[in-house]
Amino acid sequence: MQSVDMIVKNGWVLTMDQGCTLIEGGAVAIRGDRILEVGPENVLVPRHGAGKTIDAQGGIIMPGLVNSHTHAAMTCFRGLADDLPLMAWLEDHIFPAEAKLTWDMVYKGTLLACAEMILSGTTTFCDMYLFEDAVAEAAKKAGVRALVGEVLYDFPSPNYGPAEKGLKYTEDLIEKWRHDPLITIAVEPHSPYLCAPDLLEKAKAIADRHGAPMVMHVSESEAEVIQLKERYHKTPVEHLAEIGFLDPKLIAVHCVVMTEKDMDLLKDFDVKVAHDPESTMKLASGITPVPQLLERGITVGIGTDGCASNNNLDMFQEMDTVAKVHKAQTLDPTVLDAQTAVKMATIDGARVLGLEDQIGSLEPGKKADIIIIDTRRPHLTPMYNVYSHLVYAVSGNDVVTAIVNGQVVMENRRLTTLDVDAVMGDVNRIAEDIVLKTNSS
């Protein structure tokens, strides 16, 4: 008998491996931070003596979800400025509120986001925001895996000041977190309309030097595309291609307003896409042409965006929206089926972040990032198809256990790394302060 640290058993094991193997009555053996073995419970369990055993009680055992794009600390602004056009929302409300941000606010707001994500099944998130060292520290405390990067603009940031210092801040983050098991650093210029070519070239040089991913908002709205065409006589994607910014390490966020040429360029340069449908729908920016991107073989992941434009971080709700919105838009019920949506939230999300060799599927040698869905609920009875259940019936509240890097961060709906009441109290006090400052200005 071989000893292991943990066994998760008695469930439908959804591996999300290349063959999308599904094991009824399956189990997963974990040693340290990695998956040692996946297989039928009656074969695997007798072979291993486990320090801890978790009984899934017939539920679904699957990879933790990957949130491909968010602004975690924007939990502080949840519901602050709803039902507004994108540019008015950004320039009249969000940017002024962000000008008052501090390291402490971002840290506490991110802890709340991490609590919300763990409770709804997300074990990895990709973040773009300010004071990203605070985001990294909060994710580390929560025990969540994160790809984070400081947002870069042409104008001064409330964190680092001028753009040149933002570039240095990014390199300092890369050095500080280089060998961390949970935190990876990305280079993250905000967008083509807020970053001049010189800044983009310097940002890409840093990414190339360190082999780091890059994250950028691209073609989020018609207004952005018009602005770039007036400035450079090209679409945002064409502009990025011309200056040499398109790259397999680039995560292009949103990609709502796309020409055929734009999509071909994304494919030619193997750019990855983060799709945030609820945010772009709420801001009336449009709908990303995901079916056309997938037809070209472009890797697309799912993100929630920030709580100021969603207003939650529930990836199961986002999967449901992803599957339905494209059916409604194309008038084709076969477009973007449930299995595709689950792939986008797991293994394809991992590919978007460049972490597919570590996470996104339950396979021997990969990191033990696992969630359990409790299916013993009226709205999940009966279950004919696991994928359909996950996309059209499951909600984040049905996640009962979450494991990240081999560590249990939630068991039986109780977080083990965070005091949820204290975290919520901190952000409520931040919100009270925001209201006071808004009313006094």
N, C-alpha and C positions, 0 to 999 in steps of 0.2 A: 504494500500500500504506500502510495506517494502522498506526502503531506502538502497541503495548500493552506493559504490564509483564509480563503472564503469560497463557498460554493453557493450559487444562486440556482435554485431548482424548482421543479414542479410548475412549469409554464410553457407557453408557446414561445420558443426562442426564434426571434426574427433576426437573422444574422446580418442581412444587407450585404453579404459577400457578393462576388461576381455573379453567382447563380441565384442570388436572393433566396438562399436555402432557408426553409421554415421547418423547425423541429417541434412536433407536438410531444409534450412530456419531456422537454429538454432541460438542460442544465449548463451552467458555465462555471468553470473552475478558475480561480484567481490566485496568483502568487505575486506578492509585492504589488507593483503598480500595473501588472500586465495580465492579460488573459492567457492561461496555460492551455486550456482545452475547452471545446464546445462540442456537445453531443447529447444523445439520449440519456436521460437521468438514470435509467436502469443499467446503463453501461458505465457512465462516468462516475457516479457517486460511490459505488463499491470500490473503485480504484483509488479513491483519495480520502485521507483523513483531514477534515477541515477545522480550522480554529473557530470559524463562524459559518453558520448556515442560514441562508435567507430563503424562506418558502414563499414563492410567488403565488401560491394558492390558485393555480390554474390561469393566472393572468398572462400578460404579454411581457416578455423579457426582451429588450431591444437596445440598440445603441442610444446613448444620450443625444438629444437634438442639438443641432449646430445653428445658432443664430448668426447669419452671415453679415448682418449690418445692424448696428444700433448705436445710440448715444446714451449710454447707461445712466449717467447722472441727470439726464433730463427727466427722470422721475420727479425731480424737484419742481418741474414746470408742468406736470400732468394736468391738462385741462386749463392751463393759464390763458391761452389765446386760441380758442377753437373757432372753426367755421370761417376762416379767412383765406384769401388767395396766398399762394406760396411766398411771393416776394413781400407782400404786406406782413404776413406772419413772421418772416425772417427779419426784415429790416425794421419794422415798427415795434416788434414785441420780443422776439427771441434774442437778437443781437444785443439790444439794450439790457435785457435781463442777464445775459451771459457776461456782459461787461462788469457785473458786480460779483461774479463767481469768485470763490476762494478754494484753496486746496481742500479745506475741511468740508465745504459744501459738496464738492465733487466726490470726496471719499464717502460721505454719509449717503449721498444720493445713489452712488454705485452699490453700496451695501444693500440698499433697498431693492435695487434692480437685481442684484444677485439672489436675494431671497425670493423675489418674484420668479426669476428664471428657474431656480432649483425646484421650487414648488410646482412649476408647470413643465418640468422635464428637460429644460435646456441645461446642458453641461459644458458647452463651449460657446463663447460669443466673440464677435469681432467688433471692436469699438473704435469710434472716431470722436474725439472731444478735446476739451481743454484740461490741463492739469492731469495728464494721463498717467503720471507716476502715481497719483492718488487712485486712479482706476485700477492700475496694476496691484497696488497694495490692498485694495478692497477685494479684488478677485482672489488674491492669494489668501486673505483671511477667510473668505467664504469657502475656499477650496474648489473654486471653479476654474476651468481652463479658459484662457483669453488671449486673443491677438489684439493688441492695442497700439494706438499711435496718436501722437499729438497733431491736431489739425493745424495746417499751415495756411496763412493768407498773405496777401500783399500788404494789408493794413496791420497795425500793431495788435497783438493779442493781450488780453488781460493777464495771461500767465507769464509769457516770456518777453513781451514787448515787440521789437521789430523782427521781421522775417528771418534775418540772419541769425538771431539768437534762437529762433524756432528750429532752425536746422541743427544748431549745436545741441539744443535740448533733445532733439530726436536721437542724435548720435550718443548722447549721454545715456538715454534710456536703453539704447541697444547694448551698450557696455554693461550697464547695471544689471539687466535682466537676461544676459546672454545665455547663461547655463541653468536658468530656472526651469523646473519640470512642468510648470503650469503656464507661465507667461512668455509670450513671444511678441516682439516689437515690429511694427510696420511703419513705413514712411507714408504720411497721409496729407498731401495737399488737398484743400477743400474741393476745388472744382476749377475747370478751365476759365470760368468767368471771374473768379476771385484770385487767380494765381497767374501772374505774367509768365511768359515762356522762360525767362531767366530763372525764376524761382522753381519752375517745373524741372528744368535741366539740372539744377543743383540738387533738388530732391531725388531725382532719378540717379544721380551720381552716387549719392549716399546709399540708396537701395542696392545699386550694382556692387558697390564696394563691400557691403556687408551681406549680400545675398538675401536681403530682406524683402518681404512682400510690399506692395504699394496699394493704397486704397484711395479712391477718389469718386465724388459724385459726378456723374456724366449724363448729360442730356436729360435732366430731370423734368424739364418743362419746355413748352413752346417758346416762352419768353427767353429762356436761357439760350436756346438754339438761335433765335432771332438776334440776340445780343452778340453772340459769337460770329454770326454771319456778317453783321455790320462791322465788327472789329477786324476779323481776319478773312472774310469772304469764304468761309468754310464752316461746315458743321463742327460741333465739338470733337467728334471722333476723327474727322478728317484733319482737324487742327492738331490733335494729339499725335496722329500718325506722321504728319509733316515734321513735327519737332522731335520725333523719335521717342515719344513717351509710351506708346503702346508696347506691351511686353507680356509674356506669359505669367509674370508675377503680379500683374495689375488686376485688382478687383475693381471693376467698374460698377458703381452703385446706381441703381434705378434704370438707366438706359430706356427711358420711356419713349422719347421722340427719336425714332430710328429710321433712316433710309435704308434701302437695300444695300447701298454701298457701305454705309456704316456697319451693318451686320456682317458684311463680307470682310471688312477690315478687322472686326473683333475676332472673327474666325481665323483670318490669316495670321494674326499675331497671338493667337491662343489666349486672348484676354478672357478672364472669368467675370461672371456677372452676378451681382446680388440683387434679388428681386424682392421689393417691399410693397406688396400690392395694397395693403390697408392704408398705409401712409399716403401713397400717391393718389389713391381714390379719395381719401378724406380731404387732401389738399387740392383735389380736382386737377391734378397734373396730367392724368391720363393713365393708360395701362401699358406696361411693358409688353412688347410682342414676343412673349416667351415661346409660344409654339414655333415661330419662325427661327428663333435662336436655337432651340433644341434640334430642329430639322437640320441646321447647319453643323450640329455637333458641338456647339458652344456649351461649356459647363455653366449651369445656373444653380445658385443656392437661394435659400429663402431667408429673409431678414424681417425684423419687425420695425426697424427704424426706432427713433426715440419715443418716449411716452408723451411728448408734447404734440406728436402728430399721429398717434396710433389709436388708442391711448394705453395699450397694455403690451406686455412682452410674452404673451401666450402663443407659442409656436404651433400648437395644435389648431388654434383658431386661425392662424395665418395659413397653415396648410389647407384648411377648409376653403378659405378665400381664394387661394391660388388655384385650386382645382375648379372652383365654380366660376370665377370671374372670366376665365378664358373660354369656358363653355358658353357663357352668356354672350361674350363678345363675338365669337365665331358662329354661334347658333349650331354648334356641333357638340353633342353630349359625350362623344368619344375623345375629345381633345383633352390632353393632360389628365390622364387617369390617376387613380388613387396611388398606385404603386410608384408612378413617376413623382408624385408630390412627396411621398415618403422618402424616396431617394434624394430629392432636392434638399430635404431637411436633415439628412444623415450623411451618407457617403459622398454625395455630390457637394453638400455644404462643406465637408472636410476637404474635398478637392479644391473648392474655391479658395479656402484658406491656406492651401498648400500643406495640409496636415493629414492627407489620406493614408499615409504610411503609418500613422499613429492612431487615428480615431475614425469614426464614421461607420464602422462595421464590427461585429463580434467575431473575431478570428484570432487564433493562437498567435501570440507575439505582439498583438496590438495593446494599447493602453486600455485598462479596465474602466471605461466610461459607459455606464449601464443604467437604464431606468426600468422600472416595473410599473405596468398599468394594471390596476385592479378592475377586472371585467365583471365582477360580481355585483352589477348594478343594473337597475331596470332599463336605463337608456342604452346599455351595452348588451342586452339580451334579446334574442339569441345572436350568435356570431357566426355568420356564414363565410365571411372573408375578412381576414385580419387587416389588410390594407384599407379596405373600405371603412372598417370600424375606426381605424386610426385617423382617417381624414375627415369622415363625415359624422362621426358619433362621439369620439373621445374628446374630452376637454382637458386642460391642464390640471384641473382639480382631481382627475382620475389617476394621476401619477402618485404613487404611494412611497416609492423608494428611489433614491438616486445615489449612484456611486461614481466618483471621479478620481481617476488615477489610483484606483484600488481602495479608496477611502470612502466610507459611507458618509454622505453629507446630508441625507435625509432618510429616515426610516419611519414607516407608518405615519407619514405626513408631518413628522417632527424634524425640524432642522437641527443638525448636530453641531454646526459651526457658528451659527448666528442666533442672537436673541432677537426674535422678530419684533416683539413689542418695543424693545429699546430702539431698534432701527427705525421703526415707523414713527416713534416719538421724536427722534432726531429730525426727520424730514418734515414732520408737521411743524416743528419749531422754525425750521428754515422757511417753510411756506408762509408762516405768520410774519416773519421778517420781510419776505418779498412783498407781501401785501402792504405792510407799513411803509416800506420804501417807495412802492408804486404810488400810494395815496399821497405821500408827502412831496413827490416830485412834480 
